[in-house]
Amino acid sequence: MKIIRLLTPLRTVDSSKGKQFFMHKNYVDMFKKRNIELIFISPSCQETYQQLSKICDGLFLAGGLDIDACYFHESNHPENQLEIPEVDQMDFDLIALFNELHKPIIGICRGHQEINVAFGGTLYQDIASQYNTSINHNQNICEKYSHNIQVVKNSTLAQYFDHTTIVNSFHHQSIKDLAPDFHIMAYSEDGLIEAIEKDNIISVQWHPEKISDQNQEKILDMFLHLFV
């Protein structure tokens, strides 16, 4: 079986030594199950991004901190916890490069939101204060299921998941205005956009890597179809 290599930007975390770059082991384990290898990258230069975009099969954008609202022409909400500017810039540079090369792009949580913003969409910066809902989308323990999603008929997601599927939820932001030419694959039960697609770009708002069961592992098969 061919090994698929996905380039994935690292995230930052505060430690006793200051800001450090990392990637959750859950992501590595999730993709390894389907013979997908993650190639990690921290902020660098355009030349490096271009070289790696040519040798990698696709781009994977993981969860992480919030996107600077300047990317969709708004001021940041007080509840935002931002990534360092270099990480935001790296992610958007890579999205542009992989899109130009027509290579698959996969997003989870922050990555889902980044894809929408990169192609012209906007975000609810703080669901609790900007969207009328009784659901707490920012659960403290994302290893547990939180709410149902409604999968859109004839979407790619519908080939792998039941119309009503339960997912976890660990985010205070969400897609507001959908990027042009994208299609919605799933809504949360209160109407927020939980999954989107366009051509060979797919993203989901929940964290499949945090829950190990046969149903959530179908997401890996959905990702793999991009490389067929």
The 8 nearest C-alpha neighbors of each residue, nearest first, counted from 0:
[[1, 2, 34, 3, 33, 35, 227, 32],
 [2, 0, 3, 34, 35, 4, 33, 226],
 [1, 3, 34, 35, 4, 0, 36, 33],
 [4, 2, 35, 36, 56, 1, 5, 34],
 [5, 3, 36, 55, 56, 37, 35, 2],
 [6, 4, 57, 37, 58, 55, 56, 38],
 [5, 7, 38, 58, 37, 39, 59, 55],
 [6, 8, 59, 39, 38, 60, 58, 5],
 [9, 7, 40, 39, 41, 10, 60, 90],
 [8, 10, 41, 21, 22, 20, 40, 39],
 [11, 9, 20, 21, 63, 22, 8, 12],
 [12, 10, 20, 19, 18, 21, 82, 9],
 [11, 13, 19, 18, 14, 20, 10, 21],
 [12, 14, 18, 17, 19, 11, 15, 16],
 [15, 13, 17, 16, 18, 12, 19, 11],
 [14, 16, 17, 13, 18, 19, 12, 11],
 [17, 15, 14, 18, 19, 13, 12, 20],
 [16, 18, 14, 13, 15, 19, 12, 11],
 [19, 17, 13, 12, 11, 14, 16, 20],
 [20, 18, 11, 12, 17, 13, 21, 14],
 [19, 21, 11, 10, 9, 12, 18, 41],
 [22, 20, 10, 9, 11, 19, 23, 12],
 [21, 23, 9, 10, 24, 20, 26, 27],
 [24, 22, 25, 26, 21, 27, 61, 10],
 [23, 25, 27, 26, 28, 22, 29, 21],
 [26, 24, 28, 23, 27, 208, 29, 209],
 [27, 25, 29, 24, 28, 23, 208, 30],
 [26, 28, 24, 25, 29, 30, 31, 37],
 [27, 29, 31, 25, 26, 30, 24, 32],
 [30, 28, 26, 27, 31, 32, 208, 25],
 [31, 29, 35, 32, 33, 27, 28, 26],
 [30, 32, 34, 28, 35, 33, 29, 27],
 [33, 31, 30, 29, 34, 28, 35, 219],
 [32, 34, 31, 35, 30, 219, 29, 223],
 [35, 33, 31, 2, 32, 36, 3, 30],
 [36, 34, 3, 30, 31, 33, 2, 4],
 [35, 37, 4, 3, 5, 31, 34, 38],
 [36, 38, 5, 4, 6, 39, 7, 35],
 [39, 37, 6, 5, 7, 36, 4, 40],
 [40, 38, 7, 8, 6, 9, 37, 41],
 [39, 41, 8, 9, 7, 42, 38, 6],
 [40, 42, 9, 8, 43, 39, 20, 86],
 [43, 41, 89, 85, 86, 40, 44, 8],
 [42, 44, 41, 47, 45, 48, 89, 40],
 [45, 43, 47, 46, 48, 42, 89, 49],
 [46, 44, 48, 47, 49, 43, 92, 50],
 [45, 47, 49, 44, 48, 50, 43, 51],
 [46, 48, 50, 45, 49, 44, 51, 43],
 [49, 47, 45, 51, 46, 50, 52, 44],
 [48, 50, 52, 46, 47, 51, 45, 53],
 [51, 49, 47, 53, 48, 52, 46, 54],
 [50, 52, 54, 48, 53, 49, 55, 47],
 [51, 53, 49, 55, 50, 54, 48, 97],
 [52, 54, 51, 50, 55, 49, 56, 100],
 [55, 53, 51, 52, 56, 50, 4, 49],
 [56, 54, 4, 52, 57, 5, 53, 51],
 [57, 55, 4, 5, 3, 102, 54, 58],
 [56, 58, 103, 5, 102, 55, 104, 6],
 [59, 57, 104, 6, 5, 7, 105, 103],
 [58, 60, 105, 7, 106, 104, 5, 6],
 [61, 59, 110, 106, 7, 105, 107, 58],
 [62, 60, 107, 110, 106, 59, 109, 63],
 [63, 61, 109, 108, 107, 110, 60, 64],
 [62, 64, 109, 10, 61, 65, 108, 82],
 [63, 65, 82, 81, 80, 66, 109, 62],
 [66, 64, 81, 80, 82, 79, 67, 63],
 [67, 65, 81, 68, 82, 87, 64, 113],
 [66, 68, 69, 70, 81, 65, 75, 87],
 [69, 67, 73, 70, 75, 71, 74, 66],
 [68, 70, 72, 73, 71, 67, 74, 75],
 [71, 69, 68, 72, 67, 116, 73, 66],
 [70, 72, 69, 68, 121, 73, 116, 120],
 [73, 71, 69, 70, 68, 74, 121, 67],
 [74, 72, 68, 69, 71, 75, 70, 67],
 [75, 73, 68, 69, 76, 72, 67, 71],
 [74, 76, 68, 73, 77, 79, 67, 69],
 [75, 77, 78, 79, 124, 74, 125, 68],
 [78, 76, 79, 75, 80, 125, 124, 74],
 [79, 77, 76, 80, 125, 124, 75, 171],
 [80, 78, 76, 77, 81, 65, 75, 124],
 [81, 79, 65, 64, 78, 82, 66, 77],
 [80, 82, 65, 64, 79, 66, 67, 83],
 [81, 83, 64, 65, 84, 86, 66, 87],
 [82, 84, 85, 86, 81, 87, 11, 67],
 [85, 83, 87, 86, 88, 82, 67, 81],
 [86, 84, 88, 83, 87, 42, 89, 82],
 [87, 85, 89, 88, 84, 83, 42, 90],
 [88, 86, 84, 90, 89, 85, 91, 66],
 [87, 89, 85, 91, 86, 90, 92, 84],
 [90, 88, 86, 92, 87, 91, 42, 85],
 [89, 91, 93, 87, 88, 92, 86, 94],
 [90, 92, 94, 88, 93, 89, 95, 117],
 [93, 91, 89, 95, 90, 94, 88, 96],
 [94, 92, 96, 90, 95, 91, 97, 89],
 [93, 95, 91, 97, 96, 92, 98, 90],
 [96, 94, 98, 92, 93, 97, 99, 91],
 [97, 95, 93, 99, 98, 94, 92, 100],
 [98, 96, 100, 102, 94, 99, 95, 93],
 [97, 99, 101, 95, 100, 96, 94, 102],
 [100, 98, 96, 97, 101, 95, 102, 94],
 [99, 101, 97, 98, 102, 96, 53, 52],
 [102, 100, 98, 99, 97, 103, 199, 96],
 [101, 103, 97, 57, 100, 98, 56, 104],
 [104, 102, 57, 199, 200, 225, 58, 105],
 [103, 105, 58, 200, 57, 59, 201, 102],
 [106, 104, 59, 201, 202, 200, 60, 58],
 [105, 107, 110, 202, 111, 60, 59, 61],
 [106, 108, 110, 111, 61, 203, 62, 204],
 [107, 109, 204, 62, 111, 110, 205, 203],
 [110, 108, 62, 112, 111, 63, 113, 107],
 [109, 111, 106, 60, 107, 113, 108, 61],
 [112, 110, 106, 202, 108, 107, 109, 114],
 [111, 113, 109, 115, 110, 114, 174, 116],
 [114, 112, 110, 116, 115, 111, 117, 109],
 [113, 115, 117, 111, 112, 116, 110, 118],
 [114, 116, 120, 112, 178, 113, 118, 117],
 [115, 117, 120, 113, 119, 118, 114, 121],
 [118, 116, 114, 115, 119, 113, 91, 120],
 [119, 117, 116, 178, 115, 120, 114, 179],
 [118, 120, 178, 116, 117, 115, 179, 121],
 [119, 121, 178, 116, 177, 115, 176, 118],
 [122, 120, 176, 175, 116, 71, 174, 177],
 [123, 121, 174, 175, 173, 124, 172, 176],
 [122, 124, 173, 175, 172, 125, 126, 174],
 [123, 125, 172, 122, 76, 126, 173, 171],
 [126, 124, 172, 171, 123, 127, 128, 129],
 [125, 127, 130, 129, 171, 128, 172, 123],
 [126, 128, 125, 129, 130, 171, 131, 132],
 [127, 129, 126, 125, 130, 131, 124, 123],
 [130, 128, 126, 125, 127, 123, 131, 124],
 [131, 129, 126, 128, 132, 127, 123, 125],
 [130, 132, 129, 133, 127, 128, 126, 189],
 [133, 131, 134, 130, 189, 127, 135, 126],
 [132, 134, 135, 131, 189, 127, 136, 130],
 [135, 133, 132, 136, 189, 146, 145, 188],
 [134, 136, 137, 138, 133, 127, 132, 168],
 [137, 135, 168, 138, 134, 170, 169, 171],
 [136, 138, 169, 170, 171, 135, 168, 139],
 [137, 139, 169, 140, 136, 168, 141, 135],
 [140, 138, 141, 137, 169, 168, 142, 143],
 [141, 139, 142, 138, 143, 169, 168, 167],
 [140, 142, 143, 169, 167, 168, 138, 139],
 [143, 141, 209, 140, 210, 144, 167, 206],
 [144, 142, 141, 167, 140, 145, 210, 166],
 [143, 145, 167, 166, 146, 165, 142, 141],
 [144, 146, 167, 168, 166, 143, 165, 147],
 [147, 145, 165, 166, 144, 167, 148, 188],
 [148, 146, 165, 164, 188, 187, 166, 163],
 [147, 149, 187, 164, 186, 188, 163, 165],
 [148, 150, 163, 186, 185, 162, 187, 151],
 [149, 151, 185, 162, 184, 157, 148, 163],
 [152, 150, 184, 185, 154, 149, 153, 157],
 [151, 153, 154, 157, 150, 162, 184, 156],
 [154, 152, 157, 151, 155, 158, 156, 184],
 [155, 153, 157, 156, 184, 152, 151, 158],
 [154, 156, 157, 158, 153, 184, 221, 159],
 [155, 157, 154, 158, 159, 184, 160, 150],
 [158, 156, 154, 160, 159, 155, 152, 150],
 [157, 159, 156, 155, 160, 154, 153, 221],
 [160, 158, 157, 156, 217, 221, 161, 218],
 [161, 159, 157, 156, 158, 162, 164, 150],
 [162, 160, 163, 164, 157, 150, 159, 158],
 [161, 163, 150, 149, 164, 160, 157, 151],
 [164, 162, 149, 161, 148, 150, 147, 165],
 [165, 163, 148, 147, 161, 162, 166, 149],
 [164, 166, 147, 146, 148, 144, 163, 145],
 [167, 165, 144, 146, 145, 147, 205, 164],
 [168, 166, 144, 145, 141, 205, 143, 206],
 [167, 169, 136, 205, 145, 138, 141, 137],
 [170, 168, 137, 138, 141, 136, 167, 139],
 [169, 171, 137, 172, 136, 168, 108, 173],
 [170, 172, 137, 125, 126, 136, 173, 169],
 [173, 171, 124, 125, 123, 170, 126, 122],
 [172, 174, 123, 122, 175, 112, 126, 171],
 [173, 175, 122, 192, 123, 176, 121, 112],
 [174, 176, 122, 123, 121, 173, 177, 120],
 [177, 175, 121, 120, 174, 178, 122, 115],
 [176, 178, 120, 175, 179, 115, 174, 121],
 [177, 179, 120, 119, 115, 118, 181, 176],
 [180, 178, 181, 177, 119, 118, 120, 182],
 [181, 179, 178, 182, 197, 177, 118, 196],
 [182, 180, 197, 179, 196, 178, 195, 183],
 [183, 181, 196, 195, 197, 184, 180, 154],
 [182, 184, 195, 185, 194, 196, 181, 192],
 [183, 185, 194, 195, 151, 154, 150, 156],
 [186, 184, 150, 194, 193, 149, 151, 183],
 [185, 187, 192, 193, 149, 191, 148, 190],
 [188, 186, 148, 191, 190, 189, 193, 147],
 [187, 189, 148, 190, 147, 186, 149, 146],
 [190, 188, 187, 191, 132, 134, 186, 133],
 [191, 189, 187, 186, 188, 192, 193, 148],
 [190, 192, 187, 186, 189, 193, 173, 174],
 [191, 193, 186, 174, 194, 185, 187, 190],
 [192, 194, 204, 186, 185, 203, 187, 191],
 [195, 193, 203, 184, 185, 202, 183, 192],
 [196, 194, 183, 184, 202, 182, 201, 181],
 [197, 195, 201, 182, 200, 181, 183, 202],
 [196, 198, 181, 200, 199, 182, 201, 180],
 [197, 199, 200, 196, 201, 181, 103, 225],
 [200, 198, 103, 225, 197, 201, 104, 102],
 [199, 201, 104, 197, 196, 103, 198, 105],
 [202, 200, 196, 105, 195, 106, 104, 199],
 [201, 203, 106, 111, 105, 195, 194, 107],
 [204, 202, 194, 107, 111, 193, 205, 108],
 [203, 205, 108, 193, 107, 111, 194, 206],
 [204, 206, 168, 203, 167, 108, 207, 166],
 [205, 207, 208, 209, 167, 107, 108, 204],
 [208, 206, 209, 210, 215, 205, 218, 216],
 [209, 207, 206, 25, 210, 29, 26, 211],
 [210, 208, 142, 207, 206, 211, 141, 25],
 [211, 209, 142, 207, 208, 212, 215, 143],
 [212, 210, 209, 215, 216, 213, 208, 207],
 [213, 211, 214, 215, 216, 210, 217, 207],
 [212, 214, 216, 215, 217, 211, 210, 218],
 [213, 215, 216, 212, 217, 160, 218, 211],
 [214, 216, 217, 213, 212, 207, 218, 211],
 [215, 217, 213, 218, 214, 219, 212, 211],
 [218, 216, 220, 215, 219, 214, 159, 221],
 [217, 219, 221, 216, 220, 215, 222, 207],
 [220, 218, 222, 217, 221, 216, 223, 33],
 [221, 219, 223, 217, 222, 218, 224, 216],
 [220, 222, 218, 219, 224, 223, 217, 159],
 [223, 221, 219, 220, 224, 225, 218, 105],
 [222, 224, 220, 225, 221, 226, 219, 227],
 [223, 225, 227, 226, 221, 222, 220, 219],
 [226, 224, 223, 227, 222, 199, 103, 221],
 [227, 225, 224, 223, 103, 222, 56, 3],
 [226, 224, 225, 223, 222, 199, 103, 221]]
